[in-house]
Amino acid sequence: MRDIIMEVKFLDLKKQYAELKSEIDSSVQAVFAEADFIKGAEVKRFEAGFAAYCGASHCISCGNGTDALTAILKVHDLPRGSEVILPANTFIATAEAAVSNGLKPVFADIKEDFTILPESVESLINPNTSAIIAVHLYGHPADMDVLKKIAEKHDLKLFEDAAQAHGALYRGKKAGSLADGAGFSFYPGKVLGAAGDAGAILLNDEKLAEKARKFCNHGRSLKYFHEFAGINSRMDTLQAAVLNVKLRHLDEWVEARNRVAEMYIKRLSDVTEIVLPKFYPETLDAWHLFVIKTEKRDNLQEYLKNCGVETGIHYPLSLPEQPAFAGHSDYCGGYRAVKESKTLLSLPIGEHLGEKEVSFVAEKIKEFFVKSI
Ligand SMILES: Cc1ncc(COP(=O)(O)O)c(C=O)c1O
């Protein structure tokens, strides 16, 4: 054990709450005062505000990001048993949405920027393919123009898993407005996070939006009148009250994350043992995560922990390596996504960090590599 001279948290929601306390408390108290807990005014306000923020016609709030993705696939009525191509490195929810709709997830490889590799997508398309899900992983938008062309050429639906990309831009347009539908998660640790589980579906087609709204509310159009069997997945009014406050701060948080990313890149660019994420001219990253690659990942993580720096691994296993998808690893063995999963390390990023903390983390990373030569 070493003497810890500075603690750098991976995420600091206590600090965020302390800064927003008066806004959040009064918003939450108003919900209690009205006892307006389900489908309340704050929910409608959030749906309108988030749709406008993202430049989408319809926002349907729901219980979490997994349900949002499930609902998007559901309302598009994809043929049962058909294949949905998605990246091999993502959170399991992207694939679960396919499985729970009776669809088969098929894993494509990723590019150096961690998003789905269009060439790999094309190589997996066959007559049984019905859709592609692009994941804006770690807050970095996928190559949507190229994916759109592929989807059009093969008559496939293209969806966005934007669960990590609140506020990100692709060629000037917001993540969530770039394809046939998008799913967002507001899990507390996200760039725009609730005080519990919450999610949203963005759609531009009115009929599909209406269907998604019914699906998330027991398939009902009127009280106790159910057109079809749906699910119970509604955003609590309390969560919407919190999100309405936080949405006002989203742009400044994305800016702060970009500043932290820039500082890391500047301070670490001469460390040859790590591969840093990059800035790209066609995108504004949300920088949900700042993920570096290094062969010495586990030792570096341990070293940073002993120095007081919290880090994360996203994700320790690629999806084809998960027991849940046994068999898929046959065709994914040579994937970058599989090889690199052992090298990924997420450094702390967020508006809770300033120059002092970022410099400290960078200094400790450099120290580690000097010592480990
Ligand atoms: C890429 C991705 N997709 C989907 C989800 C699912 O969201 P939720 O946890 O709100 O169900 C998450 C959240 O962790 C995610 O990171």
PDBQT file of the ligand as one rigid body, heavy atoms in Angstrom, charges set to zero:
ROOT
HETATM    1  C1  LIG A 401     -24.573   0.753 -24.693  1.00  0.00    +0.000 C 
HETATM    2  C2  LIG A 401     -25.716   0.511 -23.749  1.00  0.00    +0.000 A 
HETATM    3  N1  LIG A 401     -26.864   0.017 -24.237  1.00  0.00    +0.000 NA
HETATM    4  C3  LIG A 401     -27.923  -0.192 -23.454  1.00  0.00    +0.000 A 
HETATM    5  C4  LIG A 401     -27.883   0.064 -22.109  1.00  0.00    +0.000 A 
HETATM    6  C5  LIG A 401     -29.054  -0.300 -21.264  1.00  0.00    +0.000 C 
HETATM    7  O1  LIG A 401     -29.558   0.724 -20.491  1.00  0.00    +0.000 OA
HETATM    8  P1  LIG A 401     -30.257   0.452 -19.082  1.00  0.00    +0.000 P 
HETATM    9  O2  LIG A 401     -29.208   0.051 -18.107  1.00  0.00    +0.000 OA
HETATM   10  O3  LIG A 401     -30.892   1.755 -18.753  1.00  0.00    +0.000 OA
HETATM   11  O4  LIG A 401     -31.261  -0.621 -19.296  1.00  0.00    +0.000 OA
HETATM   12  C6  LIG A 401     -26.723   0.617 -21.552  1.00  0.00    +0.000 A 
HETATM   13  C7  LIG A 401     -26.664   0.969 -20.129  1.00  0.00    +0.000 C 
HETATM   14  O5  LIG A 401     -25.878   0.574 -19.355  1.00  0.00    +0.000 OA
HETATM   15  C8  LIG A 401     -25.602   0.825 -22.388  1.00  0.00    +0.000 A 
HETATM   16  O6  LIG A 401     -24.452   1.333 -21.914  1.00  0.00    +0.000 OA
ENDROOT
TORSDOF 0
